[in-house]
Amino acid sequence: MNPPNKLNLLGYRFGNIICIEYVWDAEKDASSWICKCDCGNTKKVTTCSLRAGTTRSCGCLHKKQLSDMMKTHGLSKSKEYKVWCAMIERCTKPTNKSFCNYGGRGIKVSDKWMKFVNFIKDMGMRPTNAHTLERIDNNGDYTAVNCKWATRAEQRRNCRRVNWITINGEKLCLTDWCKKIGISRKTVRQRIAKGLTIEQAITSKKRIAKIKATQ
């Protein structure tokens, strides 16, 4: 049921759109307006979005801004541009399959980096094709001070699922411990299966005899 004291925005302009008809958005449980865009399209927008200034067109304005920006930097087909687009989407678009791990848990993109030209100016081009965008603090936002180009291996080390192992005050992931000690991950897993702790499995230099189960 429509609220009795709705705000009358009929004929009001907000950016590129003009309110032409009031509607009640049952899905969002909010007062909304059918708005006509200067490009000719219509779009339903909540009153709150109009008043906050978060919607200023049917979507064509954003597309034009992206188009203008692509013409300016000339990198619209580059891997760096695709990385930037993916970063924006997973932090701002709830329908993105990765949103729950980024925007959904509060990870944001800095206001400065909402423009690709600023992003590429801060980050530069990727050192190699093997490098991808990584946040240094996995719980931090996408900002110039918290991001770097990293290899897949470096990214995995920074993953929230990585188990860090501290031995004699030194903290490394299992892969790095194996490289440092000179053993394989398979050997470590075999030693753990025979009853050793992960620290013992990593640091033991002798062949581990099978430990008999005792009751």
PyMOL CGO cylinders between C-alpha atoms (Angstrom):
from pymol import cmd
from pymol.cgo import CYLINDER

trace = [
    CYLINDER, 0.00, 0.00, 0.00, 1.36, 3.42, -0.94, 0.3, 1, 1, 1, 1, 1, 1,
    CYLINDER, 1.36, 3.42, -0.94, 2.38, 5.68, 1.97, 0.3, 1, 1, 1, 1, 1, 1,
    CYLINDER, 2.38, 5.68, 1.97, -0.06, 8.63, 2.31, 0.3, 1, 1, 1, 1, 1, 1,
    CYLINDER, -0.06, 8.63, 2.31, 2.60, 11.32, 2.63, 0.3, 1, 1, 1, 1, 1, 1,
    CYLINDER, 2.60, 11.32, 2.63, 4.85, 10.54, -0.31, 0.3, 1, 1, 1, 1, 1, 1,
    CYLINDER, 4.85, 10.54, -0.31, 7.37, 13.15, -1.44, 0.3, 1, 1, 1, 1, 1, 1,
    CYLINDER, 7.37, 13.15, -1.44, 6.15, 14.66, -4.71, 0.3, 1, 1, 1, 1, 1, 1,
    CYLINDER, 6.15, 14.66, -4.71, 9.08, 14.68, -7.16, 0.3, 1, 1, 1, 1, 1, 1,
    CYLINDER, 9.08, 14.68, -7.16, 7.00, 14.76, -10.32, 0.3, 1, 1, 1, 1, 1, 1,
    CYLINDER, 7.00, 14.76, -10.32, 8.85, 16.77, -12.97, 0.3, 1, 1, 1, 1, 1, 1,
    CYLINDER, 8.85, 16.77, -12.97, 12.01, 17.12, -10.91, 0.3, 1, 1, 1, 1, 1, 1,
    CYLINDER, 12.01, 17.12, -10.91, 15.34, 16.55, -12.65, 0.3, 1, 1, 1, 1, 1, 1,
    CYLINDER, 15.34, 16.55, -12.65, 18.20, 14.59, -11.12, 0.3, 1, 1, 1, 1, 1, 1,
    CYLINDER, 18.20, 14.59, -11.12, 21.21, 14.66, -13.40, 0.3, 1, 1, 1, 1, 1, 1,
    CYLINDER, 21.21, 14.66, -13.40, 20.08, 13.16, -16.72, 0.3, 1, 1, 1, 1, 1, 1,
    CYLINDER, 20.08, 13.16, -16.72, 16.73, 11.83, -15.50, 0.3, 1, 1, 1, 1, 1, 1,
    CYLINDER, 16.73, 11.83, -15.50, 13.31, 13.39, -14.84, 0.3, 1, 1, 1, 1, 1, 1,
    CYLINDER, 13.31, 13.39, -14.84, 10.64, 11.89, -12.55, 0.3, 1, 1, 1, 1, 1, 1,
    CYLINDER, 10.64, 11.89, -12.55, 7.49, 11.15, -14.56, 0.3, 1, 1, 1, 1, 1, 1,
    CYLINDER, 7.49, 11.15, -14.56, 5.46, 8.71, -12.43, 0.3, 1, 1, 1, 1, 1, 1,
    CYLINDER, 5.46, 8.71, -12.43, 5.30, 7.66, -8.78, 0.3, 1, 1, 1, 1, 1, 1,
    CYLINDER, 5.30, 7.66, -8.78, 5.28, 3.93, -7.96, 0.3, 1, 1, 1, 1, 1, 1,
    CYLINDER, 5.28, 3.93, -7.96, 5.63, 1.80, -4.86, 0.3, 1, 1, 1, 1, 1, 1,
    CYLINDER, 5.63, 1.80, -4.86, 8.52, -0.67, -5.17, 0.3, 1, 1, 1, 1, 1, 1,
    CYLINDER, 8.52, -0.67, -5.17, 7.19, -3.69, -3.30, 0.3, 1, 1, 1, 1, 1, 1,
    CYLINDER, 7.19, -3.69, -3.30, 10.43, -5.61, -3.76, 0.3, 1, 1, 1, 1, 1, 1,
    CYLINDER, 10.43, -5.61, -3.76, 12.48, -2.92, -2.03, 0.3, 1, 1, 1, 1, 1, 1,
    CYLINDER, 12.48, -2.92, -2.03, 9.59, -1.78, 0.17, 0.3, 1, 1, 1, 1, 1, 1,
    CYLINDER, 9.59, -1.78, 0.17, 10.31, 1.79, -0.83, 0.3, 1, 1, 1, 1, 1, 1,
    CYLINDER, 10.31, 1.79, -0.83, 8.82, 4.81, -2.57, 0.3, 1, 1, 1, 1, 1, 1,
    CYLINDER, 8.82, 4.81, -2.57, 10.10, 5.00, -6.13, 0.3, 1, 1, 1, 1, 1, 1,
    CYLINDER, 10.10, 5.00, -6.13, 9.71, 6.96, -9.34, 0.3, 1, 1, 1, 1, 1, 1,
    CYLINDER, 9.71, 6.96, -9.34, 9.67, 6.00, -12.98, 0.3, 1, 1, 1, 1, 1, 1,
    CYLINDER, 9.67, 6.00, -12.98, 12.27, 8.32, -14.47, 0.3, 1, 1, 1, 1, 1, 1,
    CYLINDER, 12.27, 8.32, -14.47, 12.89, 9.22, -18.08, 0.3, 1, 1, 1, 1, 1, 1,
    CYLINDER, 12.89, 9.22, -18.08, 16.51, 9.59, -19.10, 0.3, 1, 1, 1, 1, 1, 1,
    CYLINDER, 16.51, 9.59, -19.10, 17.76, 12.13, -21.62, 0.3, 1, 1, 1, 1, 1, 1,
    CYLINDER, 17.76, 12.13, -21.62, 18.78, 9.20, -23.83, 0.3, 1, 1, 1, 1, 1, 1,
    CYLINDER, 18.78, 9.20, -23.83, 15.12, 8.11, -24.04, 0.3, 1, 1, 1, 1, 1, 1,
    CYLINDER, 15.12, 8.11, -24.04, 15.20, 5.10, -21.71, 0.3, 1, 1, 1, 1, 1, 1,
    CYLINDER, 15.20, 5.10, -21.71, 13.14, 4.83, -18.53, 0.3, 1, 1, 1, 1, 1, 1,
    CYLINDER, 13.14, 4.83, -18.53, 14.28, 3.50, -15.17, 0.3, 1, 1, 1, 1, 1, 1,
    CYLINDER, 14.28, 3.50, -15.17, 12.65, 2.88, -11.79, 0.3, 1, 1, 1, 1, 1, 1,
    CYLINDER, 12.65, 2.88, -11.79, 14.60, 4.61, -9.02, 0.3, 1, 1, 1, 1, 1, 1,
    CYLINDER, 14.60, 4.61, -9.02, 13.90, 4.78, -5.29, 0.3, 1, 1, 1, 1, 1, 1,
    CYLINDER, 13.90, 4.78, -5.29, 13.23, 8.19, -3.79, 0.3, 1, 1, 1, 1, 1, 1,
    CYLINDER, 13.23, 8.19, -3.79, 16.20, 7.71, -1.44, 0.3, 1, 1, 1, 1, 1, 1,
    CYLINDER, 16.20, 7.71, -1.44, 18.57, 7.12, -4.36, 0.3, 1, 1, 1, 1, 1, 1,
    CYLINDER, 18.57, 7.12, -4.36, 17.31, 10.22, -6.13, 0.3, 1, 1, 1, 1, 1, 1,
    CYLINDER, 17.31, 10.22, -6.13, 17.68, 12.44, -3.06, 0.3, 1, 1, 1, 1, 1, 1,
    CYLINDER, 17.68, 12.44, -3.06, 21.12, 11.01, -2.26, 0.3, 1, 1, 1, 1, 1, 1,
    CYLINDER, 21.12, 11.01, -2.26, 22.29, 11.65, -5.82, 0.3, 1, 1, 1, 1, 1, 1,
    CYLINDER, 22.29, 11.65, -5.82, 23.46, 8.07, -6.34, 0.3, 1, 1, 1, 1, 1, 1,
    CYLINDER, 23.46, 8.07, -6.34, 21.39, 7.64, -9.51, 0.3, 1, 1, 1, 1, 1, 1,
    CYLINDER, 21.39, 7.64, -9.51, 21.75, 10.30, -12.19, 0.3, 1, 1, 1, 1, 1, 1,
    CYLINDER, 21.75, 10.30, -12.19, 20.89, 8.39, -15.37, 0.3, 1, 1, 1, 1, 1, 1,
    CYLINDER, 20.89, 8.39, -15.37, 19.51, 5.08, -16.61, 0.3, 1, 1, 1, 1, 1, 1,
    CYLINDER, 19.51, 5.08, -16.61, 23.10, 3.83, -16.69, 0.3, 1, 1, 1, 1, 1, 1,
    CYLINDER, 23.10, 3.83, -16.69, 24.13, 5.52, -19.92, 0.3, 1, 1, 1, 1, 1, 1,
    CYLINDER, 24.13, 5.52, -19.92, 26.06, 8.25, -18.09, 0.3, 1, 1, 1, 1, 1, 1,
    CYLINDER, 26.06, 8.25, -18.09, 28.35, 5.70, -16.46, 0.3, 1, 1, 1, 1, 1, 1,
    CYLINDER, 28.35, 5.70, -16.46, 28.86, 3.96, -19.80, 0.3, 1, 1, 1, 1, 1, 1,
    CYLINDER, 28.86, 3.96, -19.80, 29.74, 7.27, -21.43, 0.3, 1, 1, 1, 1, 1, 1,
    CYLINDER, 29.74, 7.27, -21.43, 32.21, 8.10, -18.68, 0.3, 1, 1, 1, 1, 1, 1,
    CYLINDER, 32.21, 8.10, -18.68, 33.87, 4.72, -19.12, 0.3, 1, 1, 1, 1, 1, 1,
    CYLINDER, 33.87, 4.72, -19.12, 33.93, 5.18, -22.88, 0.3, 1, 1, 1, 1, 1, 1,
    CYLINDER, 33.93, 5.18, -22.88, 35.49, 8.65, -22.57, 0.3, 1, 1, 1, 1, 1, 1,
    CYLINDER, 35.49, 8.65, -22.57, 38.03, 7.32, -20.12, 0.3, 1, 1, 1, 1, 1, 1,
    CYLINDER, 38.03, 7.32, -20.12, 38.96, 4.42, -22.39, 0.3, 1, 1, 1, 1, 1, 1,
    CYLINDER, 38.96, 4.42, -22.39, 39.54, 6.82, -25.27, 0.3, 1, 1, 1, 1, 1, 1,
    CYLINDER, 39.54, 6.82, -25.27, 41.76, 8.91, -23.00, 0.3, 1, 1, 1, 1, 1, 1,
    CYLINDER, 41.76, 8.91, -23.00, 44.04, 6.19, -21.62, 0.3, 1, 1, 1, 1, 1, 1,
    CYLINDER, 44.04, 6.19, -21.62, 43.98, 3.89, -24.65, 0.3, 1, 1, 1, 1, 1, 1,
    CYLINDER, 43.98, 3.89, -24.65, 44.18, 0.76, -22.49, 0.3, 1, 1, 1, 1, 1, 1,
    CYLINDER, 44.18, 0.76, -22.49, 40.61, -0.52, -22.70, 0.3, 1, 1, 1, 1, 1, 1,
    CYLINDER, 40.61, -0.52, -22.70, 41.77, -3.84, -24.13, 0.3, 1, 1, 1, 1, 1, 1,
    CYLINDER, 41.77, -3.84, -24.13, 44.67, -4.29, -21.74, 0.3, 1, 1, 1, 1, 1, 1,
    CYLINDER, 44.67, -4.29, -21.74, 44.89, -6.90, -18.98, 0.3, 1, 1, 1, 1, 1, 1,
    CYLINDER, 44.89, -6.90, -18.98, 45.35, -4.07, -16.46, 0.3, 1, 1, 1, 1, 1, 1,
    CYLINDER, 45.35, -4.07, -16.46, 42.01, -2.56, -17.43, 0.3, 1, 1, 1, 1, 1, 1,
    CYLINDER, 42.01, -2.56, -17.43, 40.29, -5.94, -17.07, 0.3, 1, 1, 1, 1, 1, 1,
    CYLINDER, 40.29, -5.94, -17.07, 41.88, -6.35, -13.62, 0.3, 1, 1, 1, 1, 1, 1,
    CYLINDER, 41.88, -6.35, -13.62, 40.59, -2.93, -12.62, 0.3, 1, 1, 1, 1, 1, 1,
    CYLINDER, 40.59, -2.93, -12.62, 37.06, -3.70, -13.85, 0.3, 1, 1, 1, 1, 1, 1,
    CYLINDER, 37.06, -3.70, -13.85, 37.04, -7.01, -11.95, 0.3, 1, 1, 1, 1, 1, 1,
    CYLINDER, 37.04, -7.01, -11.95, 38.20, -5.23, -8.78, 0.3, 1, 1, 1, 1, 1, 1,
    CYLINDER, 38.20, -5.23, -8.78, 35.41, -2.66, -9.03, 0.3, 1, 1, 1, 1, 1, 1,
    CYLINDER, 35.41, -2.66, -9.03, 32.73, -5.28, -9.69, 0.3, 1, 1, 1, 1, 1, 1,
    CYLINDER, 32.73, -5.28, -9.69, 33.60, -7.66, -6.85, 0.3, 1, 1, 1, 1, 1, 1,
    CYLINDER, 33.60, -7.66, -6.85, 33.58, -4.76, -4.39, 0.3, 1, 1, 1, 1, 1, 1,
    CYLINDER, 33.58, -4.76, -4.39, 30.49, -2.90, -5.59, 0.3, 1, 1, 1, 1, 1, 1,
    CYLINDER, 30.49, -2.90, -5.59, 28.22, -5.32, -7.47, 0.3, 1, 1, 1, 1, 1, 1,
    CYLINDER, 28.22, -5.32, -7.47, 26.20, -7.72, -5.25, 0.3, 1, 1, 1, 1, 1, 1,
    CYLINDER, 26.20, -7.72, -5.25, 25.44, -9.95, -8.25, 0.3, 1, 1, 1, 1, 1, 1,
    CYLINDER, 25.44, -9.95, -8.25, 29.14, -10.63, -8.82, 0.3, 1, 1, 1, 1, 1, 1,
    CYLINDER, 29.14, -10.63, -8.82, 29.98, -14.21, -7.79, 0.3, 1, 1, 1, 1, 1, 1,
    CYLINDER, 29.98, -14.21, -7.79, 32.92, -12.99, -5.67, 0.3, 1, 1, 1, 1, 1, 1,
    CYLINDER, 32.92, -12.99, -5.67, 31.06, -10.12, -3.97, 0.3, 1, 1, 1, 1, 1, 1,
    CYLINDER, 31.06, -10.12, -3.97, 30.56, -12.09, -0.72, 0.3, 1, 1, 1, 1, 1, 1,
    CYLINDER, 30.56, -12.09, -0.72, 34.33, -12.32, -0.24, 0.3, 1, 1, 1, 1, 1, 1,
    CYLINDER, 34.33, -12.32, -0.24, 34.98, -8.67, -1.04, 0.3, 1, 1, 1, 1, 1, 1,
    CYLINDER, 34.98, -8.67, -1.04, 32.26, -6.01, -0.95, 0.3, 1, 1, 1, 1, 1, 1,
    CYLINDER, 32.26, -6.01, -0.95, 30.10, -8.34, 1.11, 0.3, 1, 1, 1, 1, 1, 1,
    CYLINDER, 30.10, -8.34, 1.11, 32.63, -8.37, 3.93, 0.3, 1, 1, 1, 1, 1, 1,
    CYLINDER, 32.63, -8.37, 3.93, 33.40, -4.67, 3.77, 0.3, 1, 1, 1, 1, 1, 1,
    CYLINDER, 33.40, -4.67, 3.77, 36.30, -4.53, 1.30, 0.3, 1, 1, 1, 1, 1, 1,
    CYLINDER, 36.30, -4.53, 1.30, 36.14, -1.23, -0.64, 0.3, 1, 1, 1, 1, 1, 1,
    CYLINDER, 36.14, -1.23, -0.64, 37.95, 0.46, -3.49, 0.3, 1, 1, 1, 1, 1, 1,
    CYLINDER, 37.95, 0.46, -3.49, 39.39, 3.87, -2.64, 0.3, 1, 1, 1, 1, 1, 1,
    CYLINDER, 39.39, 3.87, -2.64, 37.58, 6.85, -4.14, 0.3, 1, 1, 1, 1, 1, 1,
    CYLINDER, 37.58, 6.85, -4.14, 40.72, 7.71, -6.10, 0.3, 1, 1, 1, 1, 1, 1,
    CYLINDER, 40.72, 7.71, -6.10, 40.83, 4.28, -7.73, 0.3, 1, 1, 1, 1, 1, 1,
    CYLINDER, 40.83, 4.28, -7.73, 37.27, 4.47, -8.97, 0.3, 1, 1, 1, 1, 1, 1,
    CYLINDER, 37.27, 4.47, -8.97, 38.95, 6.10, -11.99, 0.3, 1, 1, 1, 1, 1, 1,
    CYLINDER, 38.95, 6.10, -11.99, 41.16, 3.78, -14.01, 0.3, 1, 1, 1, 1, 1, 1,
    CYLINDER, 41.16, 3.78, -14.01, 43.63, 6.52, -14.90, 0.3, 1, 1, 1, 1, 1, 1,
    CYLINDER, 43.63, 6.52, -14.90, 44.45, 6.95, -11.20, 0.3, 1, 1, 1, 1, 1, 1,
    CYLINDER, 44.45, 6.95, -11.20, 44.71, 3.22, -10.65, 0.3, 1, 1, 1, 1, 1, 1,
    CYLINDER, 44.71, 3.22, -10.65, 47.19, 2.70, -13.49, 0.3, 1, 1, 1, 1, 1, 1,
    CYLINDER, 47.19, 2.70, -13.49, 49.16, 5.78, -12.46, 0.3, 1, 1, 1, 1, 1, 1,
    CYLINDER, 49.16, 5.78, -12.46, 49.65, 4.36, -8.96, 0.3, 1, 1, 1, 1, 1, 1,
    CYLINDER, 49.65, 4.36, -8.96, 50.18, 0.70, -9.91, 0.3, 1, 1, 1, 1, 1, 1,
    CYLINDER, 50.18, 0.70, -9.91, 51.86, 0.94, -13.29, 0.3, 1, 1, 1, 1, 1, 1,
    CYLINDER, 51.86, 0.94, -13.29, 51.74, -1.90, -15.80, 0.3, 1, 1, 1, 1, 1, 1,
    CYLINDER, 51.74, -1.90, -15.80, 52.16, -5.49, -14.64, 0.3, 1, 1, 1, 1, 1, 1,
    CYLINDER, 52.16, -5.49, -14.64, 55.84, -6.54, -14.41, 0.3, 1, 1, 1, 1, 1, 1,
    CYLINDER, 55.84, -6.54, -14.41, 55.01, -9.82, -16.21, 0.3, 1, 1, 1, 1, 1, 1,
    CYLINDER, 55.01, -9.82, -16.21, 51.94, -11.69, -17.46, 0.3, 1, 1, 1, 1, 1, 1,
    CYLINDER, 51.94, -11.69, -17.46, 52.18, -13.89, -14.35, 0.3, 1, 1, 1, 1, 1, 1,
    CYLINDER, 52.18, -13.89, -14.35, 51.48, -10.96, -12.00, 0.3, 1, 1, 1, 1, 1, 1,
    CYLINDER, 51.48, -10.96, -12.00, 48.02, -10.20, -10.64, 0.3, 1, 1, 1, 1, 1, 1,
    CYLINDER, 48.02, -10.20, -10.64, 46.63, -7.58, -8.26, 0.3, 1, 1, 1, 1, 1, 1,
    CYLINDER, 46.63, -7.58, -8.26, 47.10, -8.40, -4.57, 0.3, 1, 1, 1, 1, 1, 1,
    CYLINDER, 47.10, -8.40, -4.57, 46.16, -6.64, -1.34, 0.3, 1, 1, 1, 1, 1, 1,
    CYLINDER, 46.16, -6.64, -1.34, 49.04, -6.72, 1.15, 0.3, 1, 1, 1, 1, 1, 1,
    CYLINDER, 49.04, -6.72, 1.15, 46.60, -6.77, 4.07, 0.3, 1, 1, 1, 1, 1, 1,
    CYLINDER, 46.60, -6.77, 4.07, 43.99, -9.31, 3.04, 0.3, 1, 1, 1, 1, 1, 1,
    CYLINDER, 43.99, -9.31, 3.04, 41.41, -7.56, 5.23, 0.3, 1, 1, 1, 1, 1, 1,
    CYLINDER, 41.41, -7.56, 5.23, 42.25, -4.09, 3.92, 0.3, 1, 1, 1, 1, 1, 1,
    CYLINDER, 42.25, -4.09, 3.92, 40.78, -2.05, 1.08, 0.3, 1, 1, 1, 1, 1, 1,
    CYLINDER, 40.78, -2.05, 1.08, 42.04, -1.60, -2.46, 0.3, 1, 1, 1, 1, 1, 1,
    CYLINDER, 42.04, -1.60, -2.46, 44.31, 1.43, -2.08, 0.3, 1, 1, 1, 1, 1, 1,
    CYLINDER, 44.31, 1.43, -2.08, 47.69, 2.49, -3.44, 0.3, 1, 1, 1, 1, 1, 1,
    CYLINDER, 47.69, 2.49, -3.44, 49.45, 1.69, -0.14, 0.3, 1, 1, 1, 1, 1, 1,
    CYLINDER, 49.45, 1.69, -0.14, 47.79, -1.72, 0.27, 0.3, 1, 1, 1, 1, 1, 1,
    CYLINDER, 47.79, -1.72, 0.27, 48.19, -3.18, -3.21, 0.3, 1, 1, 1, 1, 1, 1,
    CYLINDER, 48.19, -3.18, -3.21, 50.97, -4.58, -5.36, 0.3, 1, 1, 1, 1, 1, 1,
    CYLINDER, 50.97, -4.58, -5.36, 51.44, -6.71, -8.44, 0.3, 1, 1, 1, 1, 1, 1,
    CYLINDER, 51.44, -6.71, -8.44, 52.16, -10.25, -7.27, 0.3, 1, 1, 1, 1, 1, 1,
    CYLINDER, 52.16, -10.25, -7.27, 52.62, -13.71, -8.76, 0.3, 1, 1, 1, 1, 1, 1,
    CYLINDER, 52.62, -13.71, -8.76, 50.04, -16.43, -8.15, 0.3, 1, 1, 1, 1, 1, 1,
    CYLINDER, 50.04, -16.43, -8.15, 52.39, -18.10, -5.67, 0.3, 1, 1, 1, 1, 1, 1,
    CYLINDER, 52.39, -18.10, -5.67, 52.68, -14.86, -3.67, 0.3, 1, 1, 1, 1, 1, 1,
    CYLINDER, 52.68, -14.86, -3.67, 48.91, -14.45, -3.76, 0.3, 1, 1, 1, 1, 1, 1,
    CYLINDER, 48.91, -14.45, -3.76, 48.38, -17.95, -2.37, 0.3, 1, 1, 1, 1, 1, 1,
    CYLINDER, 48.38, -17.95, -2.37, 50.71, -17.14, 0.51, 0.3, 1, 1, 1, 1, 1, 1,
    CYLINDER, 50.71, -17.14, 0.51, 48.48, -14.21, 1.40, 0.3, 1, 1, 1, 1, 1, 1,
    CYLINDER, 48.48, -14.21, 1.40, 45.24, -16.20, 1.12, 0.3, 1, 1, 1, 1, 1, 1,
    CYLINDER, 45.24, -16.20, 1.12, 43.05, -16.30, 4.24, 0.3, 1, 1, 1, 1, 1, 1,
    CYLINDER, 43.05, -16.30, 4.24, 43.05, -20.12, 4.00, 0.3, 1, 1, 1, 1, 1, 1,
    CYLINDER, 43.05, -20.12, 4.00, 46.85, -20.43, 4.22, 0.3, 1, 1, 1, 1, 1, 1,
    CYLINDER, 46.85, -20.43, 4.22, 48.09, -22.14, 7.39, 0.3, 1, 1, 1, 1, 1, 1,
    CYLINDER, 48.09, -22.14, 7.39, 51.08, -20.30, 8.79, 0.3, 1, 1, 1, 1, 1, 1,
    CYLINDER, 51.08, -20.30, 8.79, 53.67, -22.29, 10.74, 0.3, 1, 1, 1, 1, 1, 1,
    CYLINDER, 53.67, -22.29, 10.74, 55.97, -20.68, 13.31, 0.3, 1, 1, 1, 1, 1, 1,
    CYLINDER, 55.97, -20.68, 13.31, 59.21, -22.49, 14.18, 0.3, 1, 1, 1, 1, 1, 1,
    CYLINDER, 59.21, -22.49, 14.18, 61.84, -20.88, 16.39, 0.3, 1, 1, 1, 1, 1, 1,
    CYLINDER, 61.84, -20.88, 16.39, 60.13, -17.54, 15.96, 0.3, 1, 1, 1, 1, 1, 1,
    CYLINDER, 60.13, -17.54, 15.96, 60.09, -17.69, 12.15, 0.3, 1, 1, 1, 1, 1, 1,
    CYLINDER, 60.09, -17.69, 12.15, 56.67, -17.66, 10.46, 0.3, 1, 1, 1, 1, 1, 1,
    CYLINDER, 56.67, -17.66, 10.46, 56.33, -19.19, 6.99, 0.3, 1, 1, 1, 1, 1, 1,
    CYLINDER, 56.33, -19.19, 6.99, 53.70, -21.09, 5.03, 0.3, 1, 1, 1, 1, 1, 1,
    CYLINDER, 53.70, -21.09, 5.03, 54.24, -24.80, 4.40, 0.3, 1, 1, 1, 1, 1, 1,
    CYLINDER, 54.24, -24.80, 4.40, 55.44, -24.26, 0.82, 0.3, 1, 1, 1, 1, 1, 1,
    CYLINDER, 55.44, -24.26, 0.82, 58.15, -21.84, 1.94, 0.3, 1, 1, 1, 1, 1, 1,
    CYLINDER, 58.15, -21.84, 1.94, 59.23, -24.10, 4.81, 0.3, 1, 1, 1, 1, 1, 1,
    CYLINDER, 59.23, -24.10, 4.81, 59.63, -26.99, 2.37, 0.3, 1, 1, 1, 1, 1, 1,
    CYLINDER, 59.63, -26.99, 2.37, 61.78, -24.85, 0.09, 0.3, 1, 1, 1, 1, 1, 1,
    CYLINDER, 61.78, -24.85, 0.09, 63.90, -23.64, 2.99, 0.3, 1, 1, 1, 1, 1, 1,
    CYLINDER, 63.90, -23.64, 2.99, 64.47, -27.10, 4.52, 0.3, 1, 1, 1, 1, 1, 1,
    CYLINDER, 64.47, -27.10, 4.52, 64.76, -28.83, 1.16, 0.3, 1, 1, 1, 1, 1, 1,
    CYLINDER, 64.76, -28.83, 1.16, 61.94, -31.36, 1.41, 0.3, 1, 1, 1, 1, 1, 1,
    CYLINDER, 61.94, -31.36, 1.41, 58.73, -31.92, -0.48, 0.3, 1, 1, 1, 1, 1, 1,
    CYLINDER, 58.73, -31.92, -0.48, 55.20, -31.30, 0.73, 0.3, 1, 1, 1, 1, 1, 1,
    CYLINDER, 55.20, -31.30, 0.73, 54.51, -34.98, 0.06, 0.3, 1, 1, 1, 1, 1, 1,
    CYLINDER, 54.51, -34.98, 0.06, 57.24, -35.99, 2.51, 0.3, 1, 1, 1, 1, 1, 1,
    CYLINDER, 57.24, -35.99, 2.51, 55.81, -33.68, 5.15, 0.3, 1, 1, 1, 1, 1, 1,
    CYLINDER, 55.81, -33.68, 5.15, 52.33, -35.15, 4.68, 0.3, 1, 1, 1, 1, 1, 1,
    CYLINDER, 52.33, -35.15, 4.68, 53.71, -38.68, 4.94, 0.3, 1, 1, 1, 1, 1, 1,
    CYLINDER, 53.71, -38.68, 4.94, 55.51, -37.84, 8.17, 0.3, 1, 1, 1, 1, 1, 1,
    CYLINDER, 55.51, -37.84, 8.17, 52.36, -36.31, 9.65, 0.3, 1, 1, 1, 1, 1, 1,
    CYLINDER, 52.36, -36.31, 9.65, 50.43, -39.45, 8.68, 0.3, 1, 1, 1, 1, 1, 1,
    CYLINDER, 50.43, -39.45, 8.68, 52.98, -41.49, 10.66, 0.3, 1, 1, 1, 1, 1, 1,
    CYLINDER, 52.98, -41.49, 10.66, 52.26, -39.53, 13.81, 0.3, 1, 1, 1, 1, 1, 1,
    CYLINDER, 52.26, -39.53, 13.81, 54.58, -36.54, 13.83, 0.3, 1, 1, 1, 1, 1, 1,
    CYLINDER, 54.58, -36.54, 13.83, 53.49, -32.97, 14.46, 0.3, 1, 1, 1, 1, 1, 1,
    CYLINDER, 53.49, -32.97, 14.46, 53.82, -30.57, 11.53, 0.3, 1, 1, 1, 1, 1, 1,
    CYLINDER, 53.82, -30.57, 11.53, 56.86, -28.94, 13.18, 0.3, 1, 1, 1, 1, 1, 1,
    CYLINDER, 56.86, -28.94, 13.18, 58.55, -32.34, 13.62, 0.3, 1, 1, 1, 1, 1, 1,
    CYLINDER, 58.55, -32.34, 13.62, 57.65, -33.32, 10.07, 0.3, 1, 1, 1, 1, 1, 1,
    CYLINDER, 57.65, -33.32, 10.07, 59.28, -30.19, 8.70, 0.3, 1, 1, 1, 1, 1, 1,
    CYLINDER, 59.28, -30.19, 8.70, 62.44, -30.10, 10.83, 0.3, 1, 1, 1, 1, 1, 1,
    CYLINDER, 62.44, -30.10, 10.83, 63.32, -33.80, 11.05, 0.3, 1, 1, 1, 1, 1, 1,
    CYLINDER, 63.32, -33.80, 11.05, 66.29, -34.56, 8.77, 0.3, 1, 1, 1, 1, 1, 1,
    CYLINDER, 66.29, -34.56, 8.77, 66.27, -38.33, 9.26, 0.3, 1, 1, 1, 1, 1, 1,
    CYLINDER, 66.27, -38.33, 9.26, 64.02, -40.91, 7.64, 0.3, 1, 1, 1, 1, 1, 1,
    CYLINDER, 64.02, -40.91, 7.64, 61.01, -41.37, 9.94, 0.3, 1, 1, 1, 1, 1, 1,
    CYLINDER, 61.01, -41.37, 9.94, 60.19, -44.95, 10.80, 0.3, 1, 1, 1, 1, 1, 1,
    CYLINDER, 60.19, -44.95, 10.80, 56.56, -45.87, 10.89, 0.3, 1, 1, 1, 1, 1, 1,
    CYLINDER, 56.56, -45.87, 10.89, 55.15, -45.28, 14.38, 0.3, 1, 1, 1, 1, 1, 1,
    CYLINDER, 55.15, -45.28, 14.38, 53.18, -48.24, 15.61, 0.3, 1, 1, 1, 1, 1, 1,
    CYLINDER, 53.18, -48.24, 15.61, 49.80, -47.45, 16.98, 0.3, 1, 1, 1, 1, 1, 1,
    CYLINDER, 49.80, -47.45, 16.98, 49.47, -48.06, 20.70, 0.3, 1, 1, 1, 1, 1, 1,
    CYLINDER, 49.47, -48.06, 20.70, 46.34, -48.47, 22.64, 0.3, 1, 1, 1, 1, 1, 1,
]
cmd.load_cgo(trace, "trace")
